Every structure is written in structure tokens, then in C-alpha cells.
């Protein structure tokens, strides 16, 4: 990150993942926050000065554009006041930190949080989510990395948007759905339980609309979205500590287990990676899961502390 990124944020030229990255960087760097606030105040003051020679109608139009650019009219007024103070005193303006909240879960941890609009979000293990301290009037947007179940409060005037690190956006008004978007996974999955959602792949603007019991799977390697009907209970049962698999590729099962349990799993027999697993892990320990593997599949295991090695039966 550098001054050019701050300038692009100030001028409203960033969106999606890049915007979130710059904001998170600013939150961790107080000195850069001061630079941001000064650049923002100067930018707004300069735009407003440019309206002085315009007709009243044209000036109003420009001010409205300025408000859109900066996000909220109230924030603009604060920044303008600060910019005038800065121009008079020559001192750098002091403003509060950006009001962005980030919550994360550790390996093996689930957590339910409430958003400012009353929406309830349950985070799966090794997941992070960020959102504004208060949502603006136009849209409710959160940024997700990992897996979460959303129970969104209905608000017809303010769509709810989930942005992922993989360039996917899920847009809703009020509904319940699950999003699985771990950066290390090949797929990004959106599963609709109730209501209706629109899934948008931003790079090529691929868009699909889901109805209940449908799943949209975005394949990163193939760059395509696949729609299928699913048992939503199977895909959301992780909230109760249960993992349900139906002909699931073993590499996905391994990743899920590593997120839920503090273990590292390696594969000694390459043919294991072609295996698809069917079974249920209902709040089991990792040892119980491995024992179940041995009696329900052609897979054997060895465990040494937190390291597990899988073998194919001869």
C-alpha cells in the first residue's frame, strides 16, 4: 500500500476487495490514517471551492455528486469543517478512526454475531468478516473470508451485499443463506435456504439468481458458475457441530477437518485423492473421525501428536 492507494480511495476510485484491503491497512496504520484524513479533507474542500462560480442549480448538482463520492453527507460536512480548520491553522486535522469492525474465528471455533441492522451471522471456523459500525442509507455491505451462515433482516430500501476475496458478490434483501469462500478452496459456494439471492462474479459480470434449496458453485479454475439443487441441511449443519458428506471429494473433507481440529493431515497414498467420501461426523473428536474412516472407507491413518497421515488399504 502507498500514497497512490490512499489517493484512489479518497477520490472514490476503489471498489470491492481492493477498497476493503486499503481500509484494513489504514486501520492498522495510525500515521497513514492522518494522511488519509488530510487528503480527504483537502479533496472535498477543493471540490466545493470549484462550485463557487457555478449557477445555484449546477452547484447543487455538484454538491450532490460530492456527497455520493465521499459516502455520507454527514461525513462530508465534518470533513469540510476540518479542511477549513486545516487551511486556517496549517495543522493536520484530527478525526476519529474509520468505523470498520472486523471479527474472526480461530480453528475449531464457531461464533454468532449481530450486525447493526439486526441481521444474525454465524461464522464457521477460521473465518473473518468485516462491516461498518453503522450501515449507510443505500446498501448494507459486509466482506467475508471463510464460511458463514446469514439470517438477514429484511429491508427493501437497503440491499444486503456479501463481498468475498474471490471477486464474488451475493446480493439480497432479506433471506437466509450460506456462503463458503475460503481462499485455499477451488470453489466458492452460495447455498440459499429461504428467500432469493443474486450471485455476481465481478470479473466477467456473470450473474445468477437462486431460489430456495439451490446452490451456486463458482469454479475458480474453470471460471464458471454451476447451479444445482441440494439438501440445505447437509450444507449448513456445521452450525451444530455436524459435518455431513455425500460423495464429497476427500481433499475437501481434509480441509474441513483441518479447520475444525488443530491437526495437519497429509496423504501418503496418492490414490486417496481420487476417493469421494459419504458419511456423517456428529460432534466427533478427530480420533473418532479417523476411526470412522477406517471402518467406513478404504482409508487407514497414523497419528503422531497433531500430525495425521492417511494411507490406502492394501
N, C-alpha and C positions, 0 to 999 in steps of 0.2 A: 504494500500500500504506500501511496505517496501523495504529494500535494495535488497532482493531477486527478487522483481518485476523489479527493475531497471536493475539488472544484466541480467535477461532474455531478457529485451528489448535491451540491449547493444549487446547481443550475437545473436540477431535475432531469438529468440525462441518464440516470441509472434506474434499473428496474429489476425485479426478480431476485435471483440468487446473488448477483453482484452487489446490489443495493444492500442486502442483508449482511454480506461479508464486510462491506465498508462500515456499516453501523456497528457491527460487533467489534471491529477493530478500534473504532472511536471510543467505545465503551471501556476498552482495556487500556486506553492511552489518554490520560487527562490532558497532557500538553497538546495533543492533536485535537482534542475537543475544543480547546481555546482557539486554535487556528480555525476550526470549522465555524465556531460561533462568530468570529470576527469576519470571515469571508462571507458567511450567510448575511450578517447584518449589512455589510458593505454592498453586497449584491442587491438586496431588497431596497436599500436606500437609493442606490443608483437607478434602479428601475422606476422607483417612484418619482425621482427627480426628472426623469425623462418624460413624465406625463404633464409637467407644469405648462408646457407650451401647447398642449392639445386642447381641443374643444371639450366641454364638460362630458358629452356623451362618449367621445373617444377615450377620455381619461378614465371614465368608469369602466369601460371595456378592458382597458389595460390593467386596471387595478384588480379586476376580477381574474384576469389571466395570472396576475402575480399571486393572488391567493391560491389559485389552483397549483401553481408551481411550487409554492412553499408548503402546501399540505393543508394547513388550517388557517383561517382568517385570524383567529386569536393569536396564534403563534407569530403571524406576520406582524401584528400590531406590537407585540412585545419586542420583536427583533428590530423593528423600525425605531422604537423608542431607544433601544440600546445603541443602535447605529448613530442616532443623533447625539447621544451622550458621548459616544466614542469620538465623533467628529469635533465636539466641543472641547473635550478634555484631553484627547490623544491617548487615553488609557484603554487597554483591551477590555472589552465588555465581559462581565461575568454572568453566566446564565446556568440554569440547572442542567444536569446531565440528561442525555437523551433518555426518554422514558420507555425503555425496552426491557422486558422481563424475559429471562431465559431459565428454563427448568430442565434438568437432566436426570436420568435414572442410571444406576450402576448395573453391572452384570447381575442377573438374578433378581432384580428389583422391579416391581410394578408400582405405579403411583397414579392416583386420580387427582386432577386439579380442576378448579373452576375458573373460567375466563371472565373478563369484565362484563360480558353480556349475559352471563349465567350459563353459557354452554359448559358441558362437562366433558373432560378429556381424560382417558385412561392411557397412560404411557406404558409400553412394554419395556423389557429390559434393554439397556444400552441405547436409550433413545433420548433425544433432546428436542425441545420445542421453544420457540421464541415468539413473543407477541407484544403489542403495545400495552402500556399500563392502562390506557383507555382507548377504545376504538373510535375512529373518526366517523363522521356522519355518512360517508359514501360507501365504505366497504369494511368488512372485518377480515383481516388477513393475518395468518399465522405461518410460521416457517417450521417445517418438520424434517428431522433427520432420524430415521428409525421406523418404529411402528407405533400406531396409536389408534384407539377407538374413539370416535367423535359422536357426541349426542348434542346436536347444535340447536340452540334456541331459535325459534322461527322469527324472522324479521324481514318482511317483504321489501323494505326500503334499503336494507343493507345486506347484500350478498355476503356469504362466508366463503373465504378462499383459503385453501391449504396449498402452500408452495413447498416443493421438495428440492433437494440439491441436484436432482436429476433432470431439472427442467420441466417437471410436470406440475400442472395446477389442477386442483379439484375445486369446482365452484358449486355452491349450494345456497339454498335459502333457509331451510330448516329440515334436518334429517339425521339419521344415524348411519354411520358407515365406518369402515376400517381402511386405513392406509398403511401399507408396508413398503418402506422406501429406505432400506439400508444401502449405503454406498457400495458395499462389497458384494451385494447380490446382483445377479444378472437381470432380475425382473423388478419392476415397480408395480405393486398390486393395489387396486382400489376395489373394495367389496361393499356393495350397497345393501344395507339391511332394510331400511324404510325410507320413503321419500323419493327424491330424484336428484342426481348429481350430473354435472358435466365435467368430463375429464379432458384436459387440454395438454398436448405435448407441444411446448412452446417453440422448439427449434423449427419444425415444419408446420406448425399450427394444425396438427392432427387433432380432431375433436370427436368425442363420442358421448352419448347421453345414456346413462344407466338407469334401469328400473330395478325394483327390489329383487334380491337373490341373483343379481348379475355381478360379475367381476370383470374389470378391465385390467389386463396384464400388458404392461409395456415392456417389450424385449429390447434391452439396450443394444445388444449385438446386432439384432435384425432390424432395429429401428422401426418397429411396428407395434400396433395395439391389437390384442386379441380379446374378444368378448366371449364369455361362457357363463352358463348357469351353474351355481354352486350351492352347497349347503352352508349357509352363513354361520350356523352354529359351530361347524368344524373350524372355520377360519377365525372365529372370534373367541373361542373357548380359552385362549391363553389368559384371558382376564381372570378366570377362576383357577389358574394354575394347571390347566389341562392342555395337552398337545395332541391333536388328532391328525393322523396322516392317512391318505388314501392314494396309493400308488405315487407317493412323493419321492422325487429323486433323492438319493441318500446324501448328496452334498448339501441339500437344503436342510435336511434333518440334522446333519452335523453342525451347521451354522446356528440353527435354533438352539441346540443343546449347549453350545459354547456360550451363547448369550445368556442362557438361563442358569448355567452352572459354571463355576470358576474352574474350568478344565480346558486343556488343549487336546484336541483329538486329531491324530494322524492316521493315515491309511497305508498299511504295509502291502496289501494286495490290490493292485490297480483295478482288477475286475469288480471290486466292490463299488466303484464309482458308477458302474452301469446298473446297479441294483436300485429298485424302487420299493420303498417300504410302506406297509399298511399296518396300522396299529394305533393304540391309544396309550399315552403316558399321563395318568391321572395323579398329579401331585406326587410323583415318584422322585426318589433320590437318584443321583447319577449312577450309583451302583445298581439300584433296582432296574433302571432303564437298560443298563448294559446286560444284566442277567436276562431281561426280557428279550433283548436282541438275540441272545444265544439260543433261546427256546423257540423263538418265533421267526427266525430268519437264518440264512446260512452264514451268519457273521459271528466270529469269536472276538474276544478282547483281552488285553492285558492292561492293568492299571498300575502305574508307579507314581505315587503322590498325586499330583494334578495332571499328569500326562497319561492319556489313554491311546492305545494303539489297536486298530481294528485289523482283523485277519479274516480271510475267506476260509470256510471249512473245506478240507481236502475231500 
